[in-house]
Amino acid sequence: MGIEVNFEGKIALVTGASSGLGARFAKALAGAGAQVVLASRRVDRLKELRAEIEADGGAAHVVTLDVTDLASIKSALAHAETEAGPIDILVNNSGVSTTQRLLDVTPEDYSYVMDTNLRGSFFVAQQAAKRMIQRAKGDPRKQHRIINIASVAGLRVLPQIGVYCMSKAGVVQMTKAMAVEWGKYNINVNAICPGYISTEINEEYFATEQGKKLIDMLPRKRPGKPEDLDGLLLLLAAEESHFINGAIITADDGMMAQ
């Protein structure tokens, strides 16, 4: 018996969609039939992505979102629902990092990472969940999905990015707390923990001597590609995943198994 995942009629909001994993997540969901709402501060990049998705036959909308600003979050969700309709799927992807030893972290560095990765992710999910819960009260059969993008760095300390590791560890626990509290409303909350993925942000680093040494330490001596996460993303977004809630799933090519 085969299972065909179809997202026709579903509305998916993807934060941090202007580049990297967020852009890929949006393309994957659109390719599976969902209407995607692209959210980020870089609206010009979002418009380019929307054009790509529409050229491939998909449907996309653009909203401005600064996850560090609660007013911006509320405005973006209201705009998204006006443009596309009620959000069925949230891909909570916005994230930033700095590279330095913990002794060199400034209050500005700390706030920069935590305000986006943890505080921002929390309030985006909270505001989306409030709307989802209202709909669930009207129709208890309605299913919603929240997919938080964490990292293997939330499960294992990696050098030079201690504050990033701390923020993603918070996302892991946040995911579990949300799953427990919101599960009764048919909101499934899960987290994806990617390993090293090659994107436009880090591909130059992977070409350096230091980057090559890092790759050589990986189990199969290769970084992943954004499309390597498509299958897991679509699984967690689908209604067929109704029994998966509070899961923290690594997609790291065996890195955490070492």
N, C-alpha and C positions, 0 to 999 in steps of 0.2 A: 504494500500500500504506500503510495507516494504522498508527500505533503508539499503543496505549492503555496508559498507565502505570497500573499497579495495585499498591498496596502492601498488599493483603490478606495477613495473616500476618507482616508486618514489624513490628518494634518499633523506635521512634525515640525517643531521648532528646534533649530540647531544654533547654539551660541558659539561664539568664536569661529564663525563660518567663513571668515574672509581668507583663510589660508590653511595649509597643513591638514591635520586630521579633520577639522571641522568642515572644510570644503569637501573632503572625500566623503564624510558621513552624509552630507547633504546630497551629493550625487548618488550615493548608494540608495538612499531612501527614495529619492525622486525616480531613480531607475526602476524601483520596485513598485511604483505607482502612487506614492504619497505626494501630496502637495507639501512643499517644504517652505518654511519661513526662515530666511537667512538673517541672522542677527549678529551685529558686531559694531564697533565704532568706525571701522573703515568702510564707509558706504560705497565708495567708488569700486573697491574690490568686490563687494557684494553684488553690485550691478553687473560686473563682468561675469561673475559666477552664475547669476540668474540667466544671463544671455546664453551661457554654455548649456545650462540645464534645459532651457527652452528650445535651443537648437537640437537637442537630443530627444525632444518630444515630451519633456517633463514640465511641471508647473512649479514656479517659485515666486516668492514675495520677499521684499527687503524691508527690514526695520532697523532703526538705529538703537543700539544697546550699549550702555556702559554698566557692566555688572557691579562696579564699585559704588554705584549711585542708586539708591532704592527708588527714587522718583523715576529714574530712567528705566528701571526694571518694570515698574508698574505701567509706565507709558508704553513700553515695547510690547508687553503682553496684550494691552488693550488694542494697540495698533494691529498686532498680529491677528487677533480675533476679528477685528473689523475687516481686515484685508482677506483673510483666508477662512476663518471660522474657528470654533473651539479647538484647542490644542489637545490632541490625543497622545502625542509622544513628545517628550522633552529629551533632547540630547544635551546634557549640561557639560559643555566642553571647554569653556574659556579657561585659559591658564597661562601663567608666565613663570619665569625663573630668573635667578641670578646665580653667578658662579663665583664663590669665594669660600674661604675658611670661616667657620663660625665666629672666630675671634675678630674677623673683619666685617661682620654684618652690622650695618648701621640701622637705626630705627626706621629710616626711610626704606632701606632694602627689605626689612622685615614686613613693613606695612604693604609695600608694593606687591610682594608675593602673597601674603595672607589675605589681603583685601580682595584680590581677584580669585585665588584658588579655593579659599575656604569660605570666607564671608560672602563673596559674590555668588559662589555656587549654592550656598545655603539659601540665600534670599531669592535667587531665581527659582529654585525648586519650591520654596515655601509659597511664593506668589502663584506659581503654576498650580501647585497642589490645592490652594484655596479654591481656584476656579474648577479644578477637576472634581473636588469633593462636592461642590454645589451641584454639578451635573449628575454625579453619582447618587445624590439624594433624590434627584428627580427620576433617575433610571438606574436601579441597583445592578442591572445587567451590564452597564457601560464599563468598559475596561480602559485603563490608562497605563502608560508606561513612562517611567523616568529612568534614564540611563546616565549615571554620573561617570565622567571620565576621570579615573584616578591614575595610578601608575604603579609599576613594580617598586618605584621609589617610596611608595606609601607602605610597602611591606618589607623593604630591605634598605638599609642606609647605603647611599651611594656617595662617593667622595665629592667634595666641593659644592654640593647642592643640599646642604643640611636643612635649610629652611624650606626648600621645595619638598623634601622628604617629609618634613613635619606637616606641611599643608596637605599633602596627599594622604598621609596617615589619617588626618582629620576627615578627609572626604570618605575614606573607607568606613570609619565609625559613623559618620553622618548618614551614609547609605543604609547601614544596618538599622539605625534609629528610625529613619524615615520609613523603611520597610515594615518595621514592627507597628508604628503608629498609624500609617496610612493604608496598610494592607486590607483592613476591613472595608475600605471604600473601593476595592478593586484597583488600587494603584500599586503596581509592582515597581519596586525601586531596586535597581541592581547597579553594580559598578564594573567597568572594564578597566583592567590594569595593564596597559601596554608595556612592552619592553622597549628596547631601542628601535625606533622607527625613523627611517630616513625621509625627511621632508625638506622643503626649500630653506627652512630655518637652520638645519644642521648638516646638510649634505656637504658643504664646504669643510666643516670640521671633520667629517668622516674621511675626507681625502687627505687630511694632514697625517704626519707621523704619529701624533698622539691618538688621533682618531682611529688609525689603522691598528694600533696596539690594543685599543679598546675592542674593536671588532674581533681581533684575534683571540680575545678572552671569552667571547661568546660561544655557546655550545656548538653551533654549526657555522661559526665565523662569518656571520652575515647579519646586517640589520634588517628589520622588516620594512615592508612598503605599506603605505596607508591602506591600500586595497586588501591587505592581509587581514584587516579587521572587519571587512564587510560581512562575512558570515556570522560572526558573533553579534555584531550590531543588529543585523536583521532578525536574528533569533530572539534577542532580548526585546526588540520592538514589536514582535508579532504577538497576536492574541494566543497563538499556540504555546507561548511561554508562560501561560497563566500560573503554572506551579513553580516557577522560578522567581523567588522574591528574597531580597536580602543577600543575594549571591555576590561574591567578590571574585571575579574571574580573570585570571592572568592570560594574556596573549603575548608570549615573550619568547617563543621558540625554544623553550626549555631552560631559560635563564634561572628561574627560581628553583629549578630542580637540581642545580649544581650544588 
